[in-house]
Amino acid sequence: MRFFCIFLLLLTFINADEIKEKSKNLKENERIANQLNKKLEDLAKDILSSEKNLANLATQIEKLNTETSRLSQSAKVQNQELANLSSQNKNLLKNKNDIESKLINLIAKDFAYELALPSGYIESEESFIAFEVLNTLDAVLKEDFYKLSKDYEDISKLIDDKQKQINVINNNLKEYNSQIAKLEELKKKQVEEINKQKTDRSIYTKKLSDLQKQQVELRKTLATLKITDENKEQQINKNSSSNQRIRQLGSSYQGSLVKRYTGKKTIAPLDNFSVKQKFGNYIDPVYNIKLFNENVVLRSKSSDATVKSVLAGKVVFAKETNLLQKVVIVEHSNGIHTIYAHLDKIAPTVKVGKNVKKSEVLGRVKNDLTFEVTQEKFHINPLELISLN
């Protein structure tokens, strides 16, 4: 029965450790999931903040390393001194106990000699001699008692002094051990921060890479449909790349033919949304990469939201792509084309060649809609076309 109880207790501890580890992994998985859903800019802020934390931790660790190194040398000396003082105190306490025993014996003898002369004794020559002997013994005892008392007082003071030194050393060693524990905790935190940042950088790099691949795919689609002029954009890239001093990641920086939209505003493709990614040049703060966002990313405030055509026009493209999920492109008057990418569903009635009205449903999006606008083969800022109210 006793063995069974011990077994159950051990099993409880093992399960507790497993639960703790699983809980830790669950929290990390939740954090990673949150990072995956973050905007590129927000994720970049987290990475830069993490770099500051790491720099701060490194400074603290360096400072503590220096301090503990100094304290370590002192701790070695003080540990030896502590051992010596403890040994000395042990001997002093032994001497103190011996003196206490002697003092008790002296007091006992003195008391015995006083009892030897009763109050009603008869004076005689023998009694007078006995009285003188007792007086002499009493004086000797008092002198011995005084000397022992003085030794006892000196030893007690010495013990107290050494105990104070021991207390000081113990406090110093306690501070040293506290510094060591703090250092280990900081090192542990540093490792956790490094691992966290590795994960975040991996997510961030993947997002940048996916963003570039998606832009390349969308450019090729628009170029194939003659919506943009690929040759002119390649010439822009050639001219800009000669002066490009910003480090690149993956494919080179892609310039675009851009012009300002001056026409009337129209409805937005989503009813309730926030702007997740803006249009235009973007300097990545983590890798110092120059990017150009030819579209905007609109985050719907409701899941499975309907996506509407912002103007009346004709569908010229409606199908699933490799990287952009389902895409619908609508041609409008005044040389305008609107592009709706990352759709989860395309409306069953939306086919190439179909004429759509303004606000007609093109499909549905789970969260983020990539929205792009061109006019006469120039990219324009979609936020200049739509109303944000």
C-alpha positions as CSV (number, residue, x, y, z in Angstrom):
1,M,0.0,0.0,0.0
2,R,2.8,2.4,0.9
3,F,4.6,1.6,-2.4
4,F,1.4,2.3,-4.3
5,C,1.0,5.7,-2.6
6,I,4.6,6.6,-3.4
7,F,4.0,5.6,-7.0
8,L,0.9,7.7,-7.3
9,L,2.8,10.7,-5.8
10,L,5.6,10.3,-8.4
11,L,3.0,10.0,-11.1
12,T,1.4,13.3,-9.9
13,F,4.8,15.1,-10.1
14,I,5.5,13.7,-13.6
15,N,2.0,14.8,-14.8
16,A,2.5,18.2,-13.2
17,D,5.7,18.7,-15.1
18,E,4.1,17.5,-18.4
19,I,1.1,19.9,-17.8
20,K,3.5,22.7,-17.1
21,E,5.5,22.0,-20.3
22,K,2.4,21.6,-22.4
23,S,1.0,24.9,-21.0
24,K,4.3,26.6,-21.9
25,N,4.1,25.2,-25.4
26,L,0.5,26.2,-25.8
27,K,1.3,29.8,-24.8
28,E,4.2,29.9,-27.3
29,N,1.9,28.5,-30.0
30,E,-0.7,31.2,-29.2
31,R,2.0,33.8,-29.4
32,I,3.2,32.5,-32.8
33,A,-0.4,32.5,-34.1
34,N,-0.8,36.1,-33.0
35,Q,2.4,37.1,-34.7
36,L,1.3,35.4,-37.9
37,N,-1.9,37.5,-37.8
38,K,-0.1,40.8,-37.2
39,K,0.6,43.5,-39.8
40,L,4.1,43.6,-41.2
41,E,4.7,47.0,-39.5
42,D,3.5,45.7,-36.1
43,L,5.6,42.6,-36.4
44,A,8.6,44.8,-37.3
45,K,8.0,46.9,-34.2
46,D,8.0,43.7,-32.1
47,I,11.3,42.5,-33.6
48,L,12.9,46.0,-33.1
49,S,11.6,46.0,-29.5
50,S,13.0,42.5,-29.0
51,E,16.4,43.7,-30.2
52,K,16.3,46.5,-27.7
53,N,15.4,44.0,-25.0
54,L,18.3,41.8,-26.0
55,A,20.8,44.7,-26.0
56,N,19.5,45.7,-22.6
57,L,19.9,42.1,-21.3
58,A,23.4,41.9,-22.8
59,T,24.4,45.1,-20.9
60,Q,22.9,43.8,-17.6
61,I,24.6,40.4,-18.1
62,E,28.0,42.0,-18.8
63,K,27.6,44.3,-15.8
64,L,26.6,41.4,-13.6
65,N,29.5,39.2,-15.0
66,T,32.0,41.9,-14.0
67,E,30.4,42.3,-10.6
68,T,30.2,38.5,-9.9
69,S,33.7,38.0,-11.1
70,R,34.8,40.6,-8.5
71,L,32.6,39.1,-5.8
72,S,33.9,35.6,-6.7
73,Q,37.4,36.5,-5.7
74,S,36.2,38.1,-2.6
75,A,34.0,35.1,-1.8
76,K,36.9,32.7,-2.0
77,V,38.9,34.8,0.5
78,Q,35.8,35.3,2.7
79,N,34.9,31.6,2.7
80,Q,38.4,30.8,4.0
81,E,38.1,33.6,6.6
82,L,34.7,32.3,7.6
83,A,36.2,28.8,8.2
84,N,39.0,30.3,10.3
85,L,36.7,32.5,12.3
86,S,34.3,29.6,12.9
87,S,37.2,27.4,14.1
88,Q,38.5,30.2,16.4
89,N,35.0,30.7,17.8
90,K,34.7,27.0,18.5
91,N,38.0,27.1,20.5
92,L,36.9,30.3,22.3
93,L,33.6,28.8,23.2
94,K,35.4,25.8,24.7
95,N,37.7,28.1,26.7
96,K,34.7,30.0,27.8
97,N,33.0,26.9,29.0
98,D,36.2,25.9,30.9
99,I,36.3,29.3,32.6
100,E,32.6,29.0,33.6
101,S,33.4,25.6,35.2
102,K,36.4,27.1,37.1
103,L,34.3,30.0,38.3
104,I,31.6,27.7,39.6
105,N,34.3,25.7,41.4
106,L,35.8,28.8,43.0
107,I,32.4,30.0,44.2
108,A,31.8,26.6,45.7
109,K,35.1,26.6,47.5
110,D,34.7,30.1,48.8
111,F,31.3,29.1,50.1
112,A,32.7,26.0,51.7
113,Y,35.5,28.0,53.5
114,E,32.9,30.4,54.9
115,L,31.0,27.5,56.3
116,A,34.1,26.2,58.0
117,L,34.0,29.1,60.6
118,P,30.8,29.0,62.5
119,S,29.6,32.2,64.2
120,G,30.0,30.9,67.8
121,Y,33.5,29.5,67.6
122,I,35.8,29.8,70.7
123,E,38.9,31.9,70.2
124,S,42.2,30.0,70.7
125,E,45.6,30.0,69.2
126,E,44.5,27.2,66.8
127,S,41.4,28.9,65.9
128,F,43.3,32.2,65.2
129,I,45.7,30.4,62.9
130,A,42.7,28.7,61.2
131,F,41.1,32.1,60.7
132,E,44.2,33.6,59.1
133,V,44.6,30.6,56.8
134,L,41.0,31.0,55.7
135,N,41.5,34.7,55.1
136,T,44.5,34.0,53.1
137,L,42.7,31.4,51.0
138,D,39.8,33.8,50.6
139,A,42.1,36.4,49.2
140,V,43.7,33.9,46.8
141,L,40.3,32.7,45.7
142,K,39.1,36.3,45.1
143,E,42.2,37.1,43.0
144,D,41.7,33.9,41.0
145,F,38.0,34.7,40.6
146,Y,38.8,38.3,39.4
147,K,41.4,36.9,36.9
148,L,39.0,34.3,35.6
149,S,36.2,36.8,35.4
150,K,38.4,39.2,33.4
151,D,39.4,36.3,31.0
152,Y,35.8,35.3,30.7
153,E,34.8,38.9,29.8
154,D,37.7,39.2,27.2
155,I,36.8,35.9,25.6
156,S,33.1,36.8,25.4
157,K,33.9,40.1,23.8
158,L,36.3,38.4,21.3
159,I,33.5,35.8,20.5
160,D,31.1,38.7,19.9
161,D,33.6,40.5,17.6
162,K,34.2,37.4,15.6
163,Q,30.5,36.7,15.3
164,K,30.0,40.2,13.9
165,Q,32.7,39.4,11.3
166,I,31.0,36.1,10.5
167,N,27.6,37.9,10.0
168,V,29.2,40.4,7.7
169,I,30.8,37.6,5.6
170,N,27.6,35.7,5.5
171,N,25.7,38.7,4.2
172,N,28.4,39.3,1.6
173,L,28.2,35.6,0.5
174,K,24.4,35.9,0.4
175,E,24.7,38.9,-1.9
176,Y,27.1,37.0,-4.1
177,N,24.7,34.0,-4.3
178,S,21.8,36.4,-5.1
179,Q,23.9,38.0,-7.9
180,I,24.7,34.5,-9.3
181,A,21.0,33.6,-9.3
182,K,20.1,36.9,-10.9
183,L,22.7,36.3,-13.6
184,E,21.4,32.8,-14.3
185,E,17.9,34.2,-14.6
186,L,19.0,36.9,-17.0
187,K,20.8,34.4,-19.1
188,K,17.7,32.2,-19.2
189,K,15.6,35.2,-20.2
190,Q,18.2,36.1,-22.9
191,V,17.9,32.6,-24.4
192,E,14.1,32.8,-24.4
193,E,14.2,36.2,-26.1
194,I,16.7,35.0,-28.7
195,N,14.5,32.0,-29.5
196,K,11.4,34.2,-29.6
197,Q,13.1,36.6,-32.0
198,K,14.3,33.8,-34.3
199,T,10.7,32.7,-34.6
200,D,9.5,36.3,-35.2
201,R,12.2,36.9,-37.8
202,S,11.3,33.7,-39.6
203,I,7.7,34.7,-39.7
204,Y,8.6,38.2,-40.9
205,T,11.0,37.0,-43.6
206,K,8.4,34.6,-44.9
207,K,5.8,37.4,-45.0
208,L,8.2,39.6,-47.0
209,S,9.0,36.8,-49.3
210,D,5.3,36.0,-49.8
211,L,4.5,39.7,-50.4
212,Q,7.2,39.9,-53.2
213,K,6.0,36.7,-54.8
214,Q,2.4,37.9,-54.7
215,Q,3.4,41.2,-56.3
216,V,5.3,39.4,-59.0
217,E,2.3,37.1,-59.8
218,L,-0.1,40.1,-59.9
219,R,2.2,42.1,-62.1
220,K,2.5,39.2,-64.6
221,T,-1.3,38.8,-64.6
222,L,-1.9,42.5,-65.2
223,A,0.8,42.6,-67.9
224,T,-0.8,39.6,-69.7
225,L,-4.1,41.3,-69.7
226,K,-2.4,44.5,-71.1
227,I,-3.6,46.4,-68.0
228,T,0.0,47.6,-67.2
229,D,3.0,48.1,-69.4
230,E,5.7,45.6,-68.3
231,N,8.4,47.0,-70.6
232,K,8.1,50.5,-69.1
233,E,8.1,49.2,-65.5
234,Q,11.2,47.1,-66.3
235,Q,12.9,50.3,-67.6
236,I,12.0,52.1,-64.4
237,N,13.5,49.3,-62.4
238,K,16.7,49.3,-64.5
239,N,17.1,53.1,-64.0
240,S,16.3,52.9,-60.3
241,S,18.5,49.9,-59.6
242,S,21.7,51.8,-60.6
243,N,21.1,54.3,-57.8
244,Q,19.8,51.7,-55.3
245,R,21.8,51.7,-52.1
246,I,19.3,49.9,-50.0
247,R,19.9,46.2,-49.3
248,Q,17.5,43.9,-51.1
249,L,15.9,40.6,-50.1
250,G,14.9,38.1,-52.7
251,S,14.0,39.7,-56.0
252,S,15.2,43.3,-56.6
253,Y,13.2,46.4,-55.8
254,Q,10.3,46.7,-58.2
255,G,9.4,50.2,-59.3
256,S,6.1,51.1,-60.8
257,L,4.4,53.6,-63.1
258,V,2.4,55.7,-60.7
259,K,0.1,58.6,-61.1
260,R,-2.3,60.6,-58.9
261,Y,-6.0,60.0,-59.2
262,T,-8.1,63.2,-59.5
263,G,-11.6,61.9,-60.2
264,K,-14.6,61.4,-58.0
265,K,-14.6,59.2,-55.0
266,T,-16.6,56.0,-55.0
267,I,-17.7,53.3,-52.5
268,A,-15.2,51.0,-50.8
269,P,-15.2,47.2,-51.7
270,L,-15.9,46.4,-48.0
271,D,-18.5,47.8,-45.6
272,N,-16.4,47.9,-42.4
273,F,-12.7,47.7,-42.6
274,S,-9.3,49.1,-41.5
275,V,-6.3,49.7,-43.7
276,K,-3.7,47.0,-42.9
277,Q,-1.2,47.9,-45.6
278,K,-0.8,51.3,-47.3
279,F,0.1,52.1,-50.9
280,G,3.5,53.3,-52.0
281,N,7.2,53.1,-51.0
282,Y,7.9,51.3,-47.8
283,I,11.3,51.0,-46.1
284,D,11.4,47.8,-44.1
285,P,12.8,48.8,-40.6
286,V,14.1,45.3,-39.8
287,Y,16.2,44.4,-42.9
288,N,16.3,48.0,-44.4
289,I,14.7,46.7,-47.6
290,K,12.9,49.1,-50.0
291,L,9.5,47.8,-51.1
292,F,6.7,49.3,-53.2
293,N,3.2,48.4,-52.4
294,E,1.1,48.7,-55.6
295,N,-2.0,47.8,-53.6
296,V,-3.6,48.2,-50.2
297,V,-4.6,45.5,-47.8
298,L,-8.0,46.1,-46.2
299,R,-8.9,44.1,-43.1
300,S,-12.6,43.4,-42.7
301,K,-14.1,43.9,-39.3
302,S,-16.4,41.0,-39.8
303,S,-15.5,37.5,-41.0
304,D,-16.8,36.1,-44.4
305,A,-17.5,39.7,-45.6
306,T,-19.0,40.5,-49.0
307,V,-16.7,42.2,-51.5
308,K,-18.4,44.6,-53.9
309,S,-17.4,46.2,-57.2
310,V,-16.5,49.8,-56.5
311,L,-17.7,50.9,-60.0
312,A,-19.8,49.6,-62.8
313,G,-17.8,47.6,-65.3
314,K,-17.0,44.4,-67.1
315,V,-15.2,41.3,-65.5
316,V,-12.0,40.6,-67.4
317,F,-10.5,38.0,-65.0
318,A,-12.0,35.7,-62.4
319,K,-10.2,32.6,-61.2
320,E,-8.0,31.0,-58.6
321,T,-4.2,31.8,-58.7
322,N,-1.2,30.1,-57.1
323,L,-0.4,32.8,-54.5
324,L,-3.2,35.3,-54.5
325,Q,-6.1,32.8,-53.9
326,K,-9.1,33.8,-56.0
327,V,-8.8,37.0,-58.0
328,V,-11.4,39.2,-59.8
329,I,-10.4,42.0,-62.1
330,V,-13.0,44.5,-63.4
331,E,-12.5,46.9,-66.3
332,H,-14.2,50.3,-65.9
333,S,-14.6,53.5,-67.9
334,N,-11.8,56.1,-68.0
335,G,-9.2,53.4,-68.4
336,I,-9.6,52.2,-64.8
337,H,-9.2,48.6,-63.7
338,T,-9.9,47.4,-60.1
339,I,-8.3,44.2,-58.8
340,Y,-9.7,42.2,-55.9
341,A,-7.2,39.5,-54.7
342,H,-7.2,37.0,-51.8
343,L,-10.9,36.3,-52.1
344,D,-12.0,33.1,-50.4
345,K,-15.0,32.8,-52.7
346,I,-16.0,34.2,-56.1
347,A,-19.7,34.9,-56.6
348,P,-21.3,32.1,-58.8
349,T,-22.6,34.8,-61.2
350,V,-19.3,36.4,-61.7
351,K,-17.7,35.2,-65.0
352,V,-15.3,36.7,-67.5
353,G,-17.2,39.0,-69.8
354,K,-20.1,39.7,-67.4
355,N,-21.1,43.3,-66.8
356,V,-21.4,44.2,-63.1
357,K,-23.1,47.1,-61.5
358,K,-21.6,49.4,-58.8
359,S,-21.8,47.7,-55.4
360,E,-22.6,44.3,-57.0
361,V,-21.2,41.4,-55.0
362,L,-18.0,39.9,-56.5
363,G,-17.2,37.4,-53.8
364,R,-16.4,37.0,-50.1
365,V,-13.2,37.4,-48.0
366,K,-12.4,35.8,-44.7
367,N,-10.3,38.6,-43.3
368,D,-7.9,40.5,-45.6
369,L,-8.7,41.9,-49.1
370,T,-5.8,42.9,-51.4
371,F,-7.2,45.8,-53.4
372,E,-5.4,47.3,-56.4
373,V,-6.3,50.0,-58.9
374,T,-4.8,51.0,-62.3
375,Q,-5.7,53.8,-64.7
376,E,-4.4,53.8,-68.3
377,K,-1.6,51.4,-67.3
378,F,-0.5,53.5,-64.3
379,H,-0.9,52.4,-60.7
380,I,-3.0,54.7,-58.5
381,N,-3.4,54.8,-54.8
382,P,-6.7,52.9,-54.2
383,L,-7.4,55.1,-51.1
384,E,-7.7,58.1,-53.5
385,L,-10.5,56.3,-55.4
386,I,-12.6,55.0,-52.5
387,S,-14.3,56.7,-49.6
388,L,-13.1,55.7,-46.2
389,N,-16.2,56.9,-44.3
